[in-house]
Amino acid sequence: MGNLAITGGSPVRTHLFDPWPVYTEGERCALEDVLTNRSWGGQPFPGKHADAFAKKFAAFHTAQYGQCVSTGTVAIQAALKAVDIQPGDEVLVPAYTWEGTVGPVLLVNAVPVFVDVDPETYCMDAALAEQAITPKTRAILPVHLGMRFADLDALVPLARKHNLSLIEDCAHVHGGMWRGKGAGSIGDLGAFSFQSSKLITCGEGGAVITNNLEYFERVQSYINAGRASVTDQFKRRIIGFNYRLGEFQASVLGPQLDRLPAQQRTRQANIEYFESHLRSARGLGFLKSEPRITRTAPYSYVLKYFAEQARDIPRAAFVAALQLEGIPCDGLFYEPVYRSSLFPVNPAEFPALSWGREKPFDLRNMYYCPASERAAYHEAIWFPHYLFLSERKEIDTILEAIFKALDNIDELRGLEHQAIRNQGLSRADRES
Ligand SMILES: Cc1ncc(COP(=O)(O)O)c(C=O)c1O
């Protein structure tokens, strides 16, 4: 019997953190409004709540136009269609991200080209992106991952120099700002997700924002079964599908956007407090601080763990120990997509991977991105954002658990436990 909960000791926490998502009377009233007005979505388009929210959400991110869609995956897909990505075009994506960044590229018959991340930010490395450009490259799709931004100061001129479109995957960065400009408003388009874990959620949903009316019109036609957009100044007709967001879902987004600035301040203050106490902890490190991020939007707090400074105890054991102390966190949260079991891509199913190539692109076996692999398999620890909405005394329990695990780290040596084995499994293979 040890001190750590995983070896039989008492856990630091025996009560849960406040659950996510949060809701108030605002959401309840909005839902009732949809119910009683019987305008539940579909036609007439756009719905009252979806339209009002999209406009407000775009403005909050300093963009002129916004469109709600059914998921974040669809948001990326619609953005790729807006910039006219054609079958066989190459799109640069970061290797370390959720598979949902990459799937839409395949869905529009284009070819994802993986680029390693910057080990200081875990976001796409702009210098490596430049090296990955070929005559077939048409777009760059960086992800503002976890709690940092991809280096837009480098990516915007890179895209311009090579005549490429720039689509920001903003699934993690609701409300974030880079040099005073909203996430998603700096590239050609920004794609957001409102899936249940996100900073604003309606269970499932997404949005596309842009400052370009033509792109907006194409997005709107694409997600509304090809109908003319509400403005229709560019008269472009494309085949579209029903990827609209229903009004029940749209209605709960508005109150959350109203609460976001206050939540952002709470998270930010708690994160600063948290980091100030961890600065001297051996075995841990931070992503590089980034003054160009002028409003933070931490989807998760991402800490670095260095096993070599923690008596060679692997991250899986450290993370499992924290979990048993009552702290929600994850190590293998994302994997390099090319290695993930959620990405069993078969070139025969995606003909664009073969067109104009001597042999089909074998996306699972042609990449090695060392920074992504290190982050995914050894270093990164992800703490969900809702922990940082808690009161200080709750944040103190996270710190207490971390120091307890570090102080008793030898108890983890050679330990066998289901929670440790689970950390070795890709999210595709876990039970939950
Ligand atoms: C980085 C990233 N991109 C894209 C997506 C896709 O969003 P959705 O799950 O809403 O389709 C997600 C989230 O789930 C994500 O985290």
The ligand as an ORCA input file, in Angstrom:
! r2SCAN-3c Opt
* xyz 0 1
  C      -9.057     20.242    -33.962
  C     -10.403     19.749    -34.385
  N     -10.751     19.845    -35.668
  C     -11.946     19.428    -36.102
  C     -12.870     18.873    -35.243
  C     -14.164     18.369    -35.795
  O     -15.275     18.878    -35.162
  P     -16.618     18.010    -35.004
  O     -16.348     16.935    -34.010
  O     -17.619     19.008    -34.522
  O     -16.972     17.475    -36.339
  C     -12.556     18.786    -33.867
  C     -13.477     18.280    -32.841
  O     -14.104     17.510    -32.542
  C     -11.286     19.203    -33.432
  O     -10.924     19.113    -32.152
*
